[in-house]
Amino acid sequence: MTRIDHLNWCKSRALQYTNPQDSVMSFCSDMSKHEENSTHPALKLLIMLNINHASIEEIHKFIEGFN
């Protein structure tokens, strides 16, 4: 699977959640399963957003912006 295909798969799974923590955990876990996506620098920012109690809309918007 290409990096982009994997990234899109991660996004689609994470965006199904309505709880911010579940969405972040799903995305980070799935991203770690592909060598080229596992070290994406924005993952740390996503975790910090979640820790700062971002809304599900903010989390989803951030995830949708990954490339």
Beta strands, then each sheet from edge to edge (+ up, - down):
end
